[in-house]
């Protein structure tokens, strides 16, 4: 195992191109470097749109098996599954939804577990609250969003559960983010806010 630079959770080859943390320990090139590297990746610039389904299935991660799940992911799956049985959707807050693409990883993990998941990363800001509030009506059991996008002002009164998947250290952001579902107009009698504090 040559590769040691990948953050926890990144192992799907087609996701590797989103993370510059994937680097070759020999030449120090990243997965998306313009200079080809054959030390770790036989084909460093993978275009998943050009690969067939069979070719994608045959790609093997140099770090983890495709079926591997972290303890945090398993805890999230367990929580959302239990709440979904009571028809209570869960809003999942992530911090690293930019170059590390945690939201894409979680969508994959949840949907592989049979949980219908909405990733709102590409939803316009003016439509974000409405999209999240109407998610349950469309059959979604989990909604993944960066907390910074809805941290202030949004009235998410149709979402009873909030799962802070990644810890943050700003008390103000924690308070503001949690208040998004704790609203006077909340449609559910009970809200639940979960903080994942360790792997």
C-alpha positions as CSV (number, residue, x, y, z in Angstrom):
1,X,0.0,0.0,0.0
2,X,2.0,3.0,-1.3
3,X,-0.8,5.5,-0.9
4,X,-1.0,7.2,2.5
5,X,-2.3,10.7,1.7
6,X,-6.0,10.0,1.3
7,X,-8.5,11.3,3.9
8,X,-10.7,8.8,5.6
9,X,-13.6,7.8,3.4
10,X,-12.0,8.5,0.0
11,X,-11.5,5.2,-1.9
12,X,-13.7,5.1,-5.0
13,X,-11.4,5.7,-8.0
14,X,-13.9,7.9,-9.7
15,X,-14.0,10.1,-6.6
16,X,-10.2,10.4,-6.4
17,X,-10.1,13.1,-9.0
18,X,-11.9,15.5,-6.6
19,X,-9.3,15.3,-3.9
20,X,-5.8,16.8,-4.3
21,X,-4.9,14.9,-1.1
22,X,-4.4,11.8,-3.2
23,X,-0.7,12.0,-4.1
24,X,2.0,9.7,-5.2
25,X,4.6,9.1,-2.5
26,X,7.3,8.6,-5.1
27,X,7.0,11.6,-7.5
28,X,4.5,13.7,-5.3
29,X,2.1,14.2,-8.2
30,X,-1.6,14.3,-7.4
31,X,-4.2,12.1,-9.0
32,X,-5.2,15.0,-11.2
33,X,-1.7,16.2,-12.1
34,X,-1.1,17.0,-15.8
35,X,2.1,15.0,-15.6
36,X,1.1,11.3,-15.8
37,X,2.2,9.1,-12.9
38,X,2.4,5.3,-13.1
39,X,3.8,4.6,-9.7
40,X,0.4,4.3,-8.0
41,X,-2.2,4.8,-10.7
42,X,-1.8,3.0,-14.0
43,X,-4.2,5.6,-15.5
44,X,-3.9,8.8,-13.5
45,X,-6.4,10.9,-15.4
46,X,-9.5,8.7,-15.2
47,X,-12.5,10.1,-17.1
48,X,-15.4,8.1,-15.6
49,X,-17.7,9.2,-18.3
50,X,-15.6,7.3,-20.9
51,X,-15.5,4.1,-18.8
52,X,-18.1,1.4,-19.1
53,X,-19.9,0.1,-16.1
54,X,-17.8,-3.1,-16.2
55,X,-14.6,-1.1,-16.3
56,X,-15.6,0.9,-13.3
57,X,-16.4,-2.3,-11.4
58,X,-13.0,-3.7,-12.2
59,X,-11.1,-0.6,-10.9
60,X,-9.5,-1.5,-7.6
61,X,-8.7,1.2,-5.0
62,X,-5.1,1.2,-3.8
63,X,-6.3,2.2,-0.3
64,X,-9.6,0.5,0.6
65,X,-12.1,-2.0,-0.6
66,X,-15.2,-0.5,-2.3
67,X,-17.4,-2.1,0.3
68,X,-15.5,-0.6,3.3
69,X,-17.4,1.8,5.6
70,X,-16.0,3.8,8.4
71,X,-17.5,3.7,11.9
72,X,-18.9,7.2,11.3
73,X,-20.6,6.1,8.1
74,X,-22.1,3.0,9.7
75,X,-23.4,5.2,12.6
76,X,-25.0,7.5,10.1
77,X,-26.6,4.7,8.1
78,X,-28.0,3.2,11.3
79,X,-29.4,6.5,12.5
80,X,-31.0,7.4,9.2
81,X,-32.4,3.9,8.8
82,X,-34.1,3.9,12.2
83,X,-35.6,7.4,11.8
84,X,-36.8,6.6,8.2
85,X,-39.0,3.9,9.6
86,X,-40.8,6.6,11.5
87,X,-41.0,8.8,8.4
88,X,-38.6,11.3,9.9
89,X,-36.1,12.6,7.3
90,X,-32.6,13.5,8.5
91,X,-30.6,16.6,7.5
92,X,-26.9,15.7,7.4
93,X,-24.5,18.6,7.9
94,X,-21.0,18.3,6.4
95,X,-18.0,20.7,6.5
96,X,-15.8,19.6,3.7
97,X,-18.0,19.7,0.6
98,X,-15.5,21.5,-1.6
99,X,-12.4,19.8,-2.9
100,X,-12.7,16.8,-0.6
101,X,-16.3,16.1,-1.7
102,X,-17.5,14.5,1.5
103,X,-21.1,15.1,0.4
104,X,-20.6,12.9,-2.7
105,X,-19.1,10.2,-0.5
106,X,-22.0,10.2,1.9
107,X,-24.6,10.2,-0.9
108,X,-22.9,7.1,-2.3
109,X,-22.7,5.4,1.1
110,X,-26.3,6.1,2.0
111,X,-27.8,5.1,-1.3
112,X,-25.8,1.9,-1.4
113,X,-27.4,1.1,1.9
114,X,-30.8,1.7,0.4
115,X,-31.4,5.2,1.7
116,X,-32.8,7.7,-0.8
117,X,-30.5,10.7,-0.4
118,X,-30.6,14.2,-1.8
119,X,-27.4,16.1,-2.3
120,X,-28.2,19.8,-2.5
121,X,-24.7,21.0,-3.4
122,X,-25.8,22.3,-6.8
123,X,-29.1,23.8,-5.7
124,X,-29.2,27.6,-5.9
125,X,-29.3,29.4,-2.6
126,X,-32.7,31.0,-3.2
127,X,-34.3,27.6,-3.7
128,X,-32.3,25.7,-1.0
129,X,-34.7,25.9,1.9
130,X,-37.7,25.1,-0.3
131,X,-35.9,22.1,-1.8
132,X,-34.9,20.7,1.6
133,X,-38.4,21.2,3.1
134,X,-40.0,19.4,0.2
135,X,-37.5,16.5,0.2
136,X,-39.6,14.2,2.3
137,X,-42.6,14.6,0.0
138,X,-40.4,13.4,-2.9
139,X,-39.4,10.3,-0.9
140,X,-35.9,11.4,0.3
141,X,-34.8,10.0,3.7
142,X,-31.6,12.0,4.0
143,X,-30.5,15.4,2.8
144,X,-26.8,16.2,2.7
145,X,-25.7,19.9,2.8
146,X,-22.8,22.1,3.9
147,X,-24.0,23.8,7.1
148,X,-22.5,27.1,5.9
149,X,-25.2,27.2,3.2
150,X,-28.1,27.1,5.5
151,X,-26.5,28.2,8.8
152,X,-28.4,31.5,9.1
153,X,-31.9,32.5,8.2
154,X,-33.2,29.2,6.7
155,X,-36.4,28.0,8.1
156,X,-36.2,24.2,7.8
157,X,-39.5,23.4,9.6
158,X,-40.2,20.2,7.7
159,X,-37.0,18.4,8.9
160,X,-37.1,16.9,12.4
161,X,-33.6,15.4,12.5
162,X,-30.2,17.1,12.2
163,X,-27.0,15.0,12.1
164,X,-23.7,17.0,12.4
165,X,-21.5,14.5,10.6
166,X,-18.3,16.6,10.9
167,X,-17.4,18.5,14.1
168,X,-16.8,22.2,13.9
169,X,-15.3,24.4,16.5
170,X,-17.3,27.6,16.2
171,X,-20.0,27.9,18.9
172,X,-21.9,30.4,16.9
173,X,-22.1,28.2,13.8
174,X,-23.2,25.3,16.0
175,X,-25.9,27.3,17.5
176,X,-27.1,28.9,14.3
177,X,-26.9,25.7,12.3
178,X,-28.9,23.7,14.9
179,X,-31.6,26.5,15.1
180,X,-32.5,25.9,11.5
181,X,-34.8,23.0,12.5
182,X,-35.7,24.3,15.9
183,X,-38.3,26.6,14.7
184,X,-41.7,27.8,16.1
185,X,-43.3,26.6,12.9
186,X,-41.7,23.1,13.1
187,X,-44.1,20.5,11.7
188,X,-42.9,17.7,14.0
189,X,-43.6,17.5,17.7
190,X,-40.0,16.4,18.4
191,X,-36.7,17.4,16.9
192,X,-33.4,15.5,17.4
193,X,-29.9,17.0,17.0
194,X,-27.0,14.5,16.8
195,X,-23.3,15.4,17.1
196,X,-20.8,12.8,15.9
197,X,-17.8,13.4,18.1
198,X,-15.4,10.6,17.2
199,X,-14.6,8.0,14.5
